[in-house]
């Protein structure tokens, strides 16, 4: 009878639940935006936005620090609300952007700071310069989407960038070097 004990042990271990792994979520491009603001000569606040971008979140609800995020989008998807401003931003004064120039963010670490908050550290590549940035992130909600009938997650984040760090410092300090960034994304669990 004891010779069957090792087989019973192996069967028990095989049936034990595996450790949870992050689940893949794909950004919902139609409900994900990055809004940036800057001070224009002290007279006004300038606004711009990126929308419709692609990305992936490996989301571990049980251990959020084990999660990760990657996002990329063409710099020419910037929205400014005024064609001449967009043309100036894409000119040699700023981006000198080509049609295939991308903005990318890849997380390198996540530090959980509260029940629904974290600091996401990652590499931001902008204007062919890569710098480490920290996003102050919030998990807005996670659960089944009432219309899509599948798991969904929503996140917000903020950070401040210096234009000059990315060789975009033209007209500073009159036009603020600091750019405030607000991010809001929705992501659906991948099939």
Beta strands, then each sheet from edge to edge (+ up, - down):
strand 1: 23-27
strand 2: 33-40
strand 3: 44-51
strand 4: 54-59
strand 5: 68-74
strand 6: 102-112
strand 7: 117-126
strand 8: 129-144
strand 9: 151-162
strand 10: 178-189
sheet 1: 3+ 2- 10+ 1- 4+ 5- 6+ 7- 8+ 9-
end
